[in-house]
Amino acid sequence: MKIRTRLTWWYAGILIASLLVMGIGTYREISEQLRHSHRREPTEHALDEAGEMIFQVGLPAVVLGLLGGWWLTRRALVPVTRLTDAVEKIHEKNLGEKIQRTGNGDELDRLTEVFNAMTTRLDDSFQRIREFTLHASHELKTPLTVLCGEIETALRDESLPQSERDRLLSQLDEVRRLSKIVDGLTLLAKADAGQIALKLEPVRLDELVRDNFADAQILAEPPGIKVELTACEEISVRGDRHRLRQLLLNLADNAVKYNQPQGRVTMALRRAGNVAEFKIANTGAGIPPEILPRVFDRFFRGDPAHESAVEGCGLGLSIAQWIVLAHGGTIQISSEPLKRTIVTVQIPVCAPEIKSK
């Protein structure tokens, strides 16, 4: 039955009930007047009685009509509310899940069917994009490896002129940078497809942080940036040692690259309840509030004019976010432009085994 038909029948029932109430009340009042018809009353008094009768009978009928209309509207909007709630829960990770249909064949049931078909098409499109990215990045690895090997071989020629050597070194840097982008794309594509299995085991996070602190000092030495480890509590988590080290190194690399000369980087690892909290801050230019929500987007690098001289491909934070989420944790970034930027990572202490997604 169509919604408009159902609403028509429902409201017709409410109106009929209202009329019945009015009719019964009127009938009783008229019957009472007939039983006392021997009394002769003035016309004005009769009009007053008629008004009183309308007030006594009409008011309940109006109230019943209002309450019935409210109930009718509420009941009519229940399927819309349920559909809205179900649609709000849909994202790119659960496009394969279907919204439950009512099965009554009305417009909302048809809308649910159409929406399910749309999410199926979207899921297929996302899957094709993931497969394309994975296959393309995989196919690019071999020629890039060959190019890198050929350039390195050419650089071994001692008779090579300095100008030619400089040109080959520049090409080698670009090939290595492209290889790094391809590796990042391959990692994220495999992560999206659920093809990366984390090797979860007890890991001393404080040891990784101290190693990362030493690596950050090496990275910060050329630009003269000071790196400090303000706190490092002994904390163990259940995670993949290699991926956690990759996470910390990515964050340290960003903190050094997007910093000002003679700037400062601070790190701290503390326990906060049932989570290990790692914070890393730098004194760079900061991130404007309007672009802060996009920092985890792939290939997003903020202001191209400001960061054109900074080497990178915009995948570091995307990879860091995947690693944190795969360990059941959270990652947040707060920034005060021209002052400092803070990245906060929280990972459950001794978390249960979590499958990578």
C-alpha positions as CSV (number, residue, x, y, z in Angstrom):
1,M,0.0,0.0,0.0
2,K,1.3,3.5,-0.9
3,I,2.1,6.0,1.8
4,R,-0.4,8.5,0.5
5,T,-3.1,5.8,0.5
6,R,-2.2,4.7,4.0
7,L,-2.2,8.3,5.3
8,T,-5.6,8.9,3.7
9,W,-7.1,5.9,5.4
10,W,-5.6,6.7,8.7
11,Y,-6.7,10.4,8.7
12,A,-10.1,9.4,7.5
13,G,-10.4,7.1,10.5
14,I,-9.4,10.0,12.8
15,L,-11.9,12.4,11.2
16,I,-14.7,9.8,11.5
17,A,-13.9,9.3,15.1
18,S,-14.0,13.0,15.7
19,L,-17.4,13.3,13.9
20,L,-18.8,10.4,16.0
21,V,-17.8,12.2,19.2
22,M,-19.4,15.4,18.0
23,G,-22.5,13.5,16.8
24,I,-23.0,11.6,20.0
25,G,-22.6,14.7,22.1
26,T,-25.0,16.6,19.9
27,Y,-27.5,13.8,20.0
28,R,-27.4,13.7,23.8
29,E,-27.9,17.4,24.0
30,I,-30.8,17.4,21.7
31,S,-32.4,14.5,23.4
32,E,-32.2,16.4,26.7
33,Q,-33.8,19.4,25.2
34,L,-36.7,17.4,23.8
35,R,-37.4,15.9,27.2
36,H,-37.8,19.4,28.6
37,S,-39.6,20.8,25.5
38,H,-42.6,21.9,27.7
39,R,-40.4,24.8,28.9
40,R,-40.5,27.9,26.7
41,E,-37.2,29.6,26.7
42,P,-36.2,32.9,25.2
43,T,-34.3,32.9,21.9
44,E,-31.2,34.5,23.4
45,H,-31.1,31.8,26.0
46,A,-31.4,29.1,23.3
47,L,-28.5,30.6,21.4
48,D,-26.4,30.6,24.6
49,E,-27.2,26.9,25.1
50,A,-26.3,26.2,21.4
51,G,-22.9,28.0,21.9
52,E,-22.3,26.1,25.1
53,M,-23.1,22.8,23.4
54,I,-20.7,23.6,20.5
55,F,-18.0,24.5,23.1
56,Q,-18.6,21.4,25.1
57,V,-18.7,19.0,22.1
58,G,-16.5,20.8,19.6
59,L,-13.5,21.4,21.9
60,P,-13.0,17.7,22.6
61,A,-13.4,17.0,18.9
62,V,-10.7,19.6,18.1
63,V,-8.4,18.2,20.7
64,L,-9.0,14.7,19.4
65,G,-8.2,15.9,15.9
66,L,-5.0,17.6,17.0
67,L,-3.8,14.6,19.0
68,G,-4.8,12.3,16.1
69,G,-2.9,14.5,13.6
70,W,0.2,14.5,15.8
71,W,0.0,10.7,16.2
72,L,-0.5,10.3,12.5
73,T,2.5,12.5,11.6
74,R,4.7,10.7,14.1
75,R,3.7,7.3,12.8
76,A,4.1,8.4,9.2
77,L,7.7,9.7,9.8
78,V,8.9,6.7,11.7
79,P,10.1,4.8,8.5
80,V,11.7,8.1,7.3
81,T,13.6,8.4,10.6
82,R,14.7,4.8,10.5
83,L,15.9,5.1,6.9
84,T,17.8,8.3,7.8
85,D,19.5,6.7,10.8
86,A,20.5,3.7,8.7
87,V,21.9,6.0,5.9
88,E,23.9,8.0,8.4
89,K,25.8,4.9,9.5
90,I,27.0,4.1,6.0
91,H,30.6,4.9,5.0
92,E,33.1,3.6,2.5
93,K,34.1,0.7,4.7
94,N,30.6,-0.8,5.0
95,L,29.1,-0.1,1.6
96,G,28.4,-3.9,1.3
97,E,25.9,-3.8,4.1
98,K,22.3,-3.5,3.1
99,I,19.6,-1.4,4.7
100,Q,16.7,-3.5,5.9
101,R,13.5,-3.1,3.8
102,T,10.0,-2.9,5.3
103,G,8.6,-5.2,2.7
104,N,5.2,-3.3,2.4
105,G,5.9,-2.1,-1.1
106,D,5.5,1.7,-0.5
107,E,7.6,4.6,-1.7
108,L,10.1,4.3,1.2
109,D,10.5,0.6,0.6
110,R,11.2,1.4,-3.0
111,L,13.7,4.1,-2.0
112,T,15.5,1.7,0.3
113,E,15.8,-0.8,-2.6
114,V,17.2,1.9,-4.9
115,F,19.6,3.1,-2.2
116,N,20.9,-0.4,-1.6
117,A,21.5,-0.7,-5.4
118,M,23.4,2.6,-5.3
119,T,25.7,1.5,-2.5
120,T,26.3,-1.8,-4.3
121,R,27.5,0.2,-7.3
122,L,29.6,2.5,-5.2
123,D,31.2,-0.5,-3.4
124,D,32.0,-2.0,-6.8
125,S,33.6,1.3,-7.9
126,F,35.7,1.6,-4.8
127,Q,36.8,-2.0,-5.2
128,R,37.8,-1.3,-8.8
129,I,39.8,1.8,-7.7
130,R,41.6,-0.2,-5.0
131,E,42.4,-3.0,-7.5
132,F,43.7,-0.5,-10.0
133,T,45.9,1.3,-7.4
134,L,47.3,-2.0,-6.2
135,H,48.0,-3.4,-9.6
136,A,49.4,-0.1,-11.0
137,S,51.7,0.4,-8.0
138,H,52.8,-3.2,-8.3
139,E,53.6,-2.8,-12.0
140,L,55.5,0.4,-11.5
141,K,57.9,-1.1,-9.0
142,T,59.9,-3.2,-11.5
143,P,60.7,-0.3,-14.0
144,L,61.5,2.0,-11.2
145,T,63.9,-0.6,-9.7
146,V,65.5,-1.0,-13.1
147,L,65.9,2.7,-13.6
148,C,67.4,3.1,-10.1
149,G,69.9,0.3,-10.8
150,E,70.9,1.7,-14.2
151,I,71.5,5.2,-12.8
152,E,73.6,3.8,-9.9
153,T,75.6,1.7,-12.3
154,A,76.3,4.8,-14.5
155,L,77.4,6.8,-11.4
156,R,80.1,4.2,-10.8
157,D,81.9,5.4,-13.9
158,E,84.8,7.4,-12.6
159,S,85.4,9.1,-16.0
160,L,81.9,10.6,-15.9
161,P,82.0,14.5,-16.2
162,Q,80.8,16.3,-13.1
163,S,77.9,17.9,-14.9
164,E,76.7,14.5,-16.1
165,R,77.2,13.1,-12.6
166,D,75.1,15.9,-11.1
167,R,72.3,15.3,-13.7
168,L,72.3,11.6,-12.9
169,L,72.2,12.3,-9.1
170,S,69.2,14.5,-9.6
171,Q,67.5,11.8,-11.7
172,L,68.3,9.2,-9.0
173,D,66.7,11.4,-6.3
174,E,63.5,11.7,-8.3
175,V,63.4,8.0,-9.1
176,R,63.8,7.2,-5.4
177,R,61.1,9.7,-4.5
178,L,58.8,8.1,-7.0
179,S,59.6,4.7,-5.6
180,K,58.7,5.9,-2.2
181,I,55.3,7.2,-3.4
182,V,54.7,3.8,-5.1
183,D,55.6,2.0,-1.9
184,G,53.2,4.1,0.1
185,L,50.4,3.6,-2.4
186,T,51.0,-0.1,-2.4
187,L,50.9,-0.2,1.4
188,L,47.6,1.8,1.5
189,A,46.0,-0.2,-1.3
190,K,46.8,-3.5,0.4
191,A,45.5,-2.1,3.7
192,D,42.3,-1.0,2.1
193,A,41.9,-4.5,0.6
194,G,42.7,-6.2,4.0
195,Q,45.7,-7.9,2.6
196,I,48.2,-6.8,5.3
197,A,48.3,-9.0,8.4
198,L,49.8,-7.4,11.5
199,K,52.2,-9.5,13.5
200,L,50.7,-8.7,16.9
201,E,52.9,-9.4,19.9
202,P,53.9,-7.7,23.2
203,V,56.0,-4.7,22.3
204,R,57.9,-2.3,24.6
205,L,56.7,1.0,23.2
206,D,59.1,3.0,25.3
207,E,62.0,1.3,23.6
208,L,60.7,2.2,20.2
209,V,60.2,5.8,21.3
210,R,63.8,6.0,22.5
211,D,65.1,4.6,19.2
212,N,62.8,7.0,17.4
213,F,64.2,9.9,19.5
214,A,67.8,8.9,18.4
215,D,66.6,8.8,14.7
216,A,64.9,12.2,15.0
217,Q,68.1,13.7,16.4
218,I,70.0,12.6,13.3
219,L,67.2,13.9,11.0
220,A,67.2,17.2,12.9
221,E,71.0,17.8,12.8
222,P,71.3,19.4,9.3
223,P,68.6,22.1,9.9
224,G,69.8,22.7,13.5
225,I,66.5,21.6,15.1
226,K,66.6,20.7,18.8
227,V,64.9,17.4,19.7
228,E,63.8,16.7,23.3
229,L,62.3,13.6,25.0
230,T,60.5,15.0,28.0
231,A,58.9,11.8,29.2
232,C,59.2,8.1,28.4
233,E,57.4,5.8,30.8
234,E,57.8,2.0,30.5
235,I,54.8,0.8,28.6
236,S,54.0,-2.4,26.7
237,V,51.4,-2.7,24.1
238,R,50.3,-5.5,21.8
239,G,51.2,-4.6,18.3
240,D,53.3,-5.0,15.2
241,R,56.8,-3.8,16.1
242,H,57.7,-2.9,12.5
243,R,54.5,-0.9,11.9
244,L,54.8,0.9,15.2
245,R,58.4,1.9,14.4
246,Q,57.2,3.1,11.0
247,L,54.5,5.2,12.6
248,L,56.9,6.9,15.0
249,L,59.5,7.5,12.3
250,N,56.8,9.1,10.0
251,L,55.7,11.4,12.8
252,A,59.3,12.4,13.6
253,D,60.1,13.0,10.0
254,N,57.1,15.3,9.6
255,A,58.0,17.1,12.8
256,V,61.5,17.9,11.5
257,K,60.5,18.6,7.9
258,Y,57.7,21.0,8.7
259,N,59.6,23.0,11.2
260,Q,61.4,26.3,11.2
261,P,65.3,26.6,11.2
262,Q,66.6,26.3,14.7
263,G,63.2,25.1,15.8
264,R,62.3,22.5,18.4
265,V,60.7,19.1,18.5
266,T,59.4,17.5,21.7
267,M,58.3,13.9,22.4
268,A,56.6,12.4,25.3
269,L,55.3,8.9,26.1
270,R,53.0,8.5,29.1
271,R,50.3,6.1,30.3
272,A,46.8,7.6,30.4
273,G,44.4,5.1,32.0
274,N,44.3,2.0,29.7
275,V,46.1,3.6,26.8
276,A,49.7,4.6,26.0
277,E,49.7,8.2,24.9
278,F,52.5,9.4,22.6
279,K,52.8,13.1,21.8
280,I,55.1,14.8,19.4
281,A,55.1,18.6,18.9
282,N,57.1,21.0,16.7
283,T,57.5,24.7,16.3
284,G,56.7,25.0,12.6
285,A,54.3,27.3,10.7
286,G,51.4,25.3,12.0
287,I,48.3,24.2,10.2
288,P,45.4,26.6,9.4
289,P,42.1,25.6,11.0
290,E,40.3,25.3,7.7
291,I,42.6,22.6,6.4
292,L,43.2,20.8,9.6
293,P,40.4,18.2,9.0
294,R,42.1,17.2,5.7
295,V,45.6,16.5,7.0
296,F,45.0,12.7,6.9
297,D,43.8,12.8,3.3
298,R,46.0,11.1,0.8
299,F,48.3,13.4,-1.2
300,F,47.1,16.4,0.8
301,R,50.0,18.7,1.6
302,G,48.3,21.9,2.8
303,D,49.5,25.1,1.2
304,P,51.5,24.1,-2.0
305,A,53.2,27.5,-2.1
306,H,54.5,27.3,1.4
307,E,55.5,23.6,1.2
308,S,56.9,23.5,-2.3
309,A,60.4,23.3,-1.0
310,V,59.6,20.5,1.4
311,E,60.2,17.0,0.1
312,G,57.2,14.6,0.5
313,C,54.3,13.1,-1.2
314,G,51.4,13.6,1.2
315,L,51.1,9.9,2.2
316,G,52.9,9.9,5.6
317,L,50.0,10.9,7.8
318,S,47.6,8.6,5.9
319,I,49.9,5.7,6.6
320,A,50.3,6.8,10.2
321,Q,46.5,6.9,10.6
322,W,46.1,3.4,9.2
323,I,48.7,2.0,11.5
324,V,47.1,3.6,14.6
325,L,43.6,2.4,13.6
326,A,44.9,-1.1,12.8
327,H,46.1,-1.2,16.5
328,G,42.7,-0.1,17.8
329,G,44.0,3.4,18.7
330,T,43.3,7.0,17.8
331,I,45.4,9.8,16.3
332,Q,44.6,13.5,16.5
333,I,46.3,16.7,15.4
334,S,46.0,20.1,17.0
335,S,47.8,23.2,15.8
336,E,48.3,26.9,16.6
337,P,49.5,28.7,13.5
338,L,53.0,30.2,13.8
339,K,53.4,28.5,17.2
340,R,53.3,24.8,17.4
341,T,51.6,21.6,16.1
342,I,50.9,18.6,18.4
343,V,50.2,15.1,17.2
344,T,48.6,12.8,19.8
345,V,48.6,9.0,19.4
346,Q,46.7,6.7,21.8
347,I,47.1,2.9,21.6
348,P,45.5,0.5,24.1
349,V,47.8,-1.0,26.6
350,C,47.9,-4.8,26.2
351,A,45.1,-4.6,23.6
352,P,43.5,-7.8,22.4
353,E,44.4,-9.1,19.0
354,I,43.0,-6.9,16.3
355,K,42.9,-7.9,12.6
356,S,44.2,-5.3,10.1
357,K,41.6,-3.7,7.9
